[in-house]
Amino acid sequence: MKNIIQIKTQNKNYSIVVEENSIIPFIKIEKKSKKKIFIIIDKKVKYILKKLEINKNINIIKINGSEKIKSINYYWKIISLLLKLKIDRSSTLIAIGGGTVGDLSSFVASTILRGIRFVLVPTTLLSQVDSSIGGKNGINTPNGKNLIGTFFQPDKVIIDPKVLYSLSKRELKSGYAEILKHSLINDKAFYKWLIKCHRNILDLDKKYITKAIVKSIRIKAKFVHLDEKETLINPSSRAMLNFGHTFGHALETMNNYNTTLTHGEAISIGMAFAAKISYKIKNITEFEYNKIVGHLKIIGLPHHDKRINSNKIYKLMQSDKKNTEEKINLVLLKKIGQAYFERGLDKERIKKLLN
């Protein structure tokens, strides 16, 4: 069954297609245009890569997806290669891989020749439900994650749930963290359904995983439609999607973007952190807080990290793009299913709330 979700923004409207076995047929249709096609693909997506390599008329760039590729040096390497291959403004760039491949490729597509046609084919659960929606891209710096980037909506997104069968349980759980986030910030009924059906989702039962993906996309699409470039400060703000991310991104930076924590695991710890503050300021009950943390434990996602250096973490949190001046702005829960923006938290207050 094909699910098509329409994304509407000020700059561009496009469709996200969720359908099994949809990737190769889509590329065959693209080839008929007779225009140059360039594909940046993660080497780990082997069965798609094997089918693509048969095609002589497609320029394929194979990379190893990880946070390490989200750097100025790697960005310049890809730009230089594409220019050497005579990419032009009528060309299409297709990114096939997880979130890091999509982030880098989107930044490349938005800047090379001042922007070219771009298609995203996310192949991890995390990228299917989160980073492929909404047009954000970015590369990392020693000062923080995604501090260089653009808002650049793709022309199309193709999602094949079947590619998830090649993922490890750890990667699936990492993606599940973002699905859980969407429920916590916007849909209590969806949260209750996840509590009940998480095993079916992580076992990749076709009916359940498709519903979880489509529902997550619809929630994120709603925020993107209302606030494409994160300019609002009300409950409709796209910033609500950053629940758990201020702390999570700081953790990733502290770990130098290595494999100690996946992105989803860092966000899981960040959500537990934000949920605890939400409980301490009496937005949610102790029972609700414990249920969130308990669910993370059941899934096998972390909710704390003993190695955290509070002074270093706070300094890194200050680099977050949502902050103003010296204080921290955090997305917290007003209640289960509704997030809001808490502004101006200082170091001492955060420490006090977490003790």
N, C-alpha and C positions, 0 to 999 in steps of 0.2 A: 504494500500500500504506500502511495506517495503522499507525503505531507508537504505543503508549500506554505511557508510563512512569509508574508510581505513585510519588509522593513521600510519605513518611511522616515526620511530625514530632510532637513532643509536643503542639503546639497545633492542628495541622490536617493532614489527609490530602487530597491532591488529585492530579489527573492532568495530565500534559503530553502533548498530542496532537501528533504529528509527521505531517503529511499534506498533500499538495499540494492547492491550491484549497480550503482548509478555512476561510478567514476569513469570507467573506460568508455561506456557509451557517450558520456558527455564530451570527453576529449575527442572522440571520433567526429562528433558534430562540429566541434571547434575547428578541426582540421579542414573541414569543407570550406571554410571562409577564405582559404588560400593566403591568409596573412601569417606573419611569423609568430610562432608559439614558443615561449621559453618556459620551462618547468624547473622550479627549484624543489627538490624532493629529498626527504630524509631517507638515508640509506637503509634505515630499519624497516621501511615499508616495502619489503622485498617482493611480495607477489604482484604489487602494482608496478614496481620498478621493472620487473621481468617483462611484463606485458608492454610497457612503454618503450623499452629498448629495442623492440622489434621495429618500431616506427623510425624511419630514416629522416623524416622531415620535421622532427621536433628536437629542439635544443634542450638537452637535459643537463642540469647542474645538480650533482649529488653531494649532499652535505650530512654531517652528523649533528642532528638536532640536540641542543643543550643550551643552558644559559650562557655558555662560553661564546657562542656564535653571535650573541647580542652585544657586539662591541664595535667601536669605530673602525678598527682594523679589518674586521671581517666584513663589515658593511662596504668598505672601500674595495676590498678584494672582489666582492660580488659585482659591484658597480663596474669596476674595471673589466671584468670578464664579459659582462653583458655588452658593454660598448665595443669591445674587441670582436664580439660575435655580430656586430652591426644591428643591434636592437634599434627600432625606430618607433615613432609615436603611434603608428597603427598596430604595433605588436601587442600581444597579450602575454602577461606574466601569470603563471599558475603556481600556487604554493601548495604542495602536498606534504603534510606532516603535522606535528604537534604545534603547540602554542609558540615555541621559540622560533620555529621555521616560519610560521605565519607572521609573527611580529617583525622579524628581520625582513621578510619578503615584502610585506606591506609598506615598510619604511622605504625600501628600495623602490617599489612601484610608485610611491607618492613623490619621490624626489628625482628619479632619473628622467631626463627630458621634460621636467616639470610635471610629470604624472602620465602614466599609461594605464590601459585597461588591465584590471586585476581580478583574479578569481581565487577564492580560498577553498581548499579541500582539506578540512581538518581530519586527522586520523587518530586522535586520542580523545577520550571522553571529556577531558578537561577543555580541550580546544573546541570540541563540538558544542559544548553548553556555555562557553564563556568567551574565550579570546577571539573567536571567529565572528562574533556578533558586535556590531557597533562602531567599527572603524578605528579603534585605538591601536597604535603600534608604538614601538619604542626600542631603544637599546639602552644598555646599562652603563653606569659610570662607577668609579670607586666611591662616589658620594651617595649613590642610591640607585634604585631600580627604575628603569623606564624614564629617566630624566631628560632624555633626548628622543623626540618622536613627533608624530603628527596625528591628526584625525583624518583618516582617508578611508572612506567607505568602499568596500569591494563592489564589483559589478554583479557578482553572483557568489553564492556559497553552496557547495555540494557536500552533503553529509550522508555517508553510508554507515549505518550502525554495524554492519557485518565486519568492518575492519577492526572493530573492538575485540574480536575473538583472539587476535594476535597479542593483545596487551597482557601484561602481568597483573596479578591482583593488586599489587601496590599502585600501579598506574590507574587502575579502575577506581580504587579508593580515593586517589588524589582527585580524580574528576568528580567523584561523588561529593566531595567537600564543597565544590562550587554549586552543585545542585541543591545541597542542603542550605547553603547561603541564600540562594534565591527564595527558598520557602520561608526562611526566617525573616527576611526583610519585607516580604510582600504577600504571602499566601499561607495562612494558618492551616487551611484544609489540605493543601499540598504537603505541608510539614507533617501533618498527621498521617497522610498516605505514605510518606517516606518512612516514618517510624514503623508502619505496618508492613510495607512491601520492600524494604531495603535488600533483603536476601534475593528476591526475584530479580531486582535491578542488577545487583552485583554478579548474579549468575547469568546475566545477559539473556534472560527470558525475553523473547522478541517483543511481546505485547508491553511488558513493563519498562524495558529500557527505552523503547520508542516513545512511550508516554512521558517518561522522565526527561528525555532530551527535548521533545517538542514543548513541554510545559516550561522548562527552563528557558528555552529560546524565547517563548512568548513573554515571559516575565522581563527578561533583559530588554527585549525589543520595545516594550512599553516605556521603559525608562529612557532608552535611546531616542525614541520618537519625541518625548516631551522635553528632553534636555541633551541634545546631541553632544555638546562640547562642555558639559559639566559646569554650567554657569549659574544654575539656580542653587538656592540654599534651603529650599522647602522640601517636604516629603516626596515630591516628584523629581527631585534632583537625581541625576545619574550618579552622583557621589554616593548614594545609598548602596550602590553595587560594590562599594569599597569596604563593606562590613568585613572586619577581620583583616583587611589588607594593609592598614598602616603599620600594625605590629608585625604582620606576616612578612611584608616586604623588608622591614628592618632586620628581621631574622635572617632572611635570605642574603641580604647585604653583609651582615655580620659573619655569615658562613662563607662569604666570598663566592656565592652562587655555585657551590659545589653540590655533590649528590647526597650530602648528609641528610638534607630534607628536600623532598619534592615541593613544588609550588603549592600543591593542594595540602600537603602536610603542614607547611608554614602557615597557610590560611586557616587550617583547622585550629592550630594553636592561637592564631590571632582572633578567631571567632570565640574561642573559650575565654580569652582575655577580655574581649569586648562584652561578652555575655556576663562575665563576672562584674564588670563595672556597671552594667545595666541593672544587675541585681543589687549591687551595693547602694545605688542611688534610688532603689525601690521602684524601678520601672517594671521589672519582672520579679516573680516570687522566687524564693529559694528552691521550691519544687521545680519550677520551670527551668531555672539555671542548672540544677542537678540533672534534669532530664536531657538537656542539650549535651552536657559533658558526658553523661551516661551513654547517650547515643553515639557520640564520637568514639568512646571506648569499645562499644559493641561492634562498630564498623572496623575498628582497628586503626583509627586515626589518632594521632597524638593530641593531647590537650595542654601540655606544658613541656618545658625544656629546662632541665636542671642547670645546663651550662650557660644560661642567660646572664649576661653582665648588665645589670639594670641601668648603669650610667651610660654604657656604650649604646644600649638599645634606645634609650631616650634620645641620645644625640642623633642617632640614625633616623628615628621617628620624626625629628625636627626637619629633616630633609624632604619629608613627604610633600607632594605638590598641593595638598589640600590645606596646608598650614598657612597661617599669617603671623608675621613677626616671630616672637620666640615661643609662642604657645602651641599646643597640640590641638588640632580639631579631629574629633573621632566620630565615626558612624556607630551609633549604639542602637539598642532595641527600645522602642517606646513600649512595645508589647510583642508577643510572638506574632509574626506576620506584618509588622510595621517598624520601619527604622526611622531614625532622625539624626540630625547633625548636632553634636554637642561641641560647642566652640570654647576655645580659650582654656584648656586644661593645662595646668603647669605641672612640673616634675613632682613637686611635693604632694599635690592633690592626687595624682595618678598613683604614687607610691602608697599613700594613705588608703585609697580605695581598694588597692590590691592586697593589703595586709589583713 
